[in-house]
Amino acid sequence: MPFTTKEKRDIFRKLHERGCFVLPNPWDIGSARMFQQMGFVALASTSSGFAWSTGRPDYAVTRDEVLEHLASLSSSVDLPVNADFESGFASEVGALAENVTLAVRTGVAGISIEDRKIDKISELYASDVAVERLVSARRAIDQTGESVVLVARTEGLLIDPAAVTVAIDKLVAFADAGADCLYAPGVREKSHIEAMVRAVAPKPLNVLAMGPGLSVAELADLGVRRISVGGALARVGWGSIKAAAEQIRAGSFETLTSDVTGAQLNKIFDRSLQD
């Protein structure tokens, strides 16, 4: 029997209390259902993966498009979905709160808010402004009465990989401001990850797996509570398609092979077989 939205939110919150879990990042309904069928316990949307699926670069989709996307993901699977909600699609805190409220209504179990400037994504909001925005998001979630996990993320390490101390200071400020989970995509070194885990404890830390490196077990041993992959799976998919199409353009169909058959995909996507 399918879980209700409340049940999915309760499950998601409990996942953050102990252990370590992996969130694959689907970019459409098909990838979301495939990851559910494979046995993952929760999912997270990817802003870049979704944008690419519409033929646009990251940060080029609108708030309403993302809200529709989040609603479709949440209703298409029987798993909690964490929303990549970029910078909340608003610079003013009141508008940000309204947008967060709309995101809660899509049925997601978690909402991630970045500290990138809405009108200049190469720059970040100053710490005090980012904290003010996070407080507004926290208040908006609380006013809905829903148990939605608020994830606060700083993008600083994607701009300057050496700015680890600055990133940790921001995460601590976000934790104090009411974030349920902290996230600094771009952290790679074991010592830096350990420092982040200690700094935000007892609140959980999310680490972005950007490619080969530390395993799930190694990250769990460092105290990481959850792991996501962002747009990496979408990039893998697009890369495979591009390579196959290049071979076709060159005159060969040798790349039109797959470990997955059409019958297997039909079975994965036939919801009547899963009820």
FENDAPE-V718356 format. One record per residue. N is the residue number from 0. SS is DSSP state (@ for helix, = for strand, . for the rest). PSI is psi in radians with two decimals (* if undefined). D_LAST is the distance of its C-alpha to the last C-alpha in whole Angstrom. Layout:
n ss psi d_last
N SS PSI D_LAST
N SS PSI D_LAST
This chain:
n ss psi d_last
0 . 2.26 7
1 . 2.58 8
2 . 2.58 12
3 . 2.92 15
4 @ -0.73 17
5 @ -0.74 20
6 @ -0.70 18
7 @ -0.67 17
8 @ -0.68 21
9 @ -0.72 22
10 @ -0.77 20
11 @ -0.76 22
12 @ -0.69 25
13 @ -0.55 25
14 @ -0.48 24
15 . -0.09 28
16 . -0.50 29
17 . 2.81 30
18 . -2.82 29
19 . 2.33 28
20 = 2.77 25
21 = 2.33 25
22 = 1.80 23
23 = 2.72 23
24 . 1.68 24
25 . 2.69 21
26 . -0.10 23
27 . 3.14 21
28 @ -0.71 17
29 @ -0.83 17
30 @ -0.60 19
31 @ -0.78 16
32 @ -0.59 13
33 @ -0.80 15
34 @ -0.63 16
35 @ -0.78 13
36 @ -0.47 12
37 . -0.17 16
38 . 0.18 15
39 . 2.66 17
40 . -0.26 17
41 = 2.85 19
42 = 2.85 20
43 = 2.35 23
44 . 2.86 24
45 . 2.10 27
46 @ -0.70 30
47 @ -0.81 31
48 @ -0.72 28
49 @ -0.78 27
50 @ -0.79 31
51 @ -0.62 31
52 @ -0.30 28
53 . 0.09 30
54 . 0.44 33
55 . 2.80 35
56 . 2.91 36
57 . 2.54 35
58 . 0.26 36
59 . 0.04 37
60 . 2.76 34
61 . 2.90 34
62 @ -0.83 33
63 @ -0.62 31
64 @ -0.72 29
65 @ -0.72 28
66 @ -0.74 27
67 @ -0.72 25
68 @ -0.79 23
69 @ -0.71 22
70 @ -0.71 21
71 @ -0.70 19
72 @ -0.84 18
73 @ -0.63 17
74 @ -0.23 15
75 @ -0.22 13
76 . 2.79 12
77 . 0.72 11
78 . 2.69 14
79 = 2.49 18
80 = 2.23 20
81 = 2.30 23
82 = 2.17 25
83 = 1.76 28
84 . 0.43 30
85 . -2.27 34
86 . 0.35 37
87 . 0.05 35
88 . 0.51 37
89 . 2.52 40
90 . -0.60 43
91 . 2.40 44
92 @ -0.58 42
93 @ -0.76 42
94 @ -0.64 40
95 @ -0.78 38
96 @ -0.72 37
97 @ -0.73 36
98 @ -0.68 34
99 @ -0.71 32
100 @ -0.73 31
101 @ -0.66 30
102 @ -0.69 28
103 @ -0.67 26
104 @ -0.26 25
105 . -0.24 23
106 . 0.11 20
107 . 2.76 22
108 . -0.24 22
109 = 2.69 25
110 = 2.16 28
111 = 2.31 31
112 = 2.19 34
113 = 2.94 37
114 . 0.31 41
115 = 2.52 41
116 = 2.37 43
117 . -0.54 42
118 . 0.01 45
119 = 1.50 46
120 = -0.16 43
121 = -0.10 45
122 = 2.73 47
123 = 2.67 45
124 . 2.51 46
125 . 2.71 49
126 @ -0.79 47
127 @ -0.66 48
128 @ -0.74 47
129 @ -0.68 44
130 @ -0.74 44
131 @ -0.71 44
132 @ -0.68 41
133 @ -0.70 39
134 @ -0.70 40
135 @ -0.72 40
136 @ -0.72 36
137 @ -0.80 36
138 @ -0.71 37
139 @ -0.75 35
140 @ -0.80 32
141 @ -0.63 34
142 @ -0.35 34
143 @ -0.34 31
144 . 0.15 30
145 . 2.58 27
146 . 1.11 27
147 . 2.28 26
148 = 2.23 28
149 = 2.08 31
150 = 2.13 32
151 = 2.21 35
152 = 2.42 36
153 . 2.32 40
154 . 0.17 40
155 @ -0.68 44
156 @ -0.32 43
157 @ -0.33 42
158 @ -0.77 45
159 . 1.69 47
160 . -0.31 46
161 . -0.14 49
162 . 0.91 48
163 @ -0.77 47
164 @ -0.75 49
165 @ -0.75 48
166 @ -0.75 44
167 @ -0.75 44
168 @ -0.69 47
169 @ -0.74 44
170 @ -0.70 41
171 @ -0.74 43
172 @ -0.68 44
173 @ -0.69 41
174 @ -0.77 40
175 @ -0.46 43
176 . -0.06 42
177 . 0.10 38
178 . 2.50 36
179 . -0.48 33
180 = 2.53 33
181 = 2.62 35
182 = 2.17 35
183 . 1.45 38
184 . 2.40 37
185 . -0.25 39
186 . 2.33 40
187 . -0.69 41
188 . 2.48 43
189 @ -0.78 42
190 @ -0.64 45
191 @ -0.70 44
192 @ -0.78 41
193 @ -0.72 42
194 @ -0.69 44
195 @ -0.77 41
196 @ -0.81 39
197 @ -0.70 43
198 @ -0.63 44
199 @ -0.12 40
200 . 2.49 40
201 . 0.13 38
202 . 2.63 36
203 = 2.64 33
204 = 2.34 34
205 = 2.36 32
206 = 2.39 33
207 = 2.10 33
208 . 1.95 33
209 . -0.10 35
210 . -2.92 35
211 . 2.49 36
212 . -2.29 38
213 . 2.45 37
214 . 2.99 34
215 @ -0.78 31
216 @ -0.70 33
217 @ -0.72 36
218 @ -0.67 35
219 @ -0.69 33
220 @ -0.46 37
221 . -0.13 38
222 . 0.10 36
223 . 2.35 34
224 . -0.61 31
225 = 2.65 29
226 = 2.32 29
227 = 2.95 28
228 . 0.05 29
229 . -2.32 29
230 . 0.18 30
231 @ -0.78 30
232 @ -0.66 27
233 @ -0.71 28
234 @ -0.70 31
235 @ -0.78 30
236 @ -0.84 28
237 @ -0.63 31
238 @ -0.71 34
239 @ -0.73 32
240 @ -0.77 32
241 @ -0.77 35
242 @ -0.74 37
243 @ -0.73 35
244 @ -0.60 36
245 @ -0.66 40
246 @ -0.69 40
247 @ -0.77 39
248 @ -0.53 42
249 . -0.11 44
250 . 0.12 44
251 . 2.50 41
252 . 0.32 38
253 . -0.38 37
254 . -0.04 35
255 . 0.95 32
256 . 2.72 31
257 . 2.62 27
258 . -0.17 26
259 . 2.25 22
260 . 2.87 22
261 @ -0.65 21
262 @ -0.69 18
263 @ -0.71 17
264 @ -0.72 17
265 @ -0.65 15
266 @ -0.71 12
267 @ -0.71 12
268 @ -0.02 12
269 . 1.68 10
270 @ -0.40 6
271 @ -0.42 6
272 @ -0.21 6
273 . -0.15 4
274 . * 0
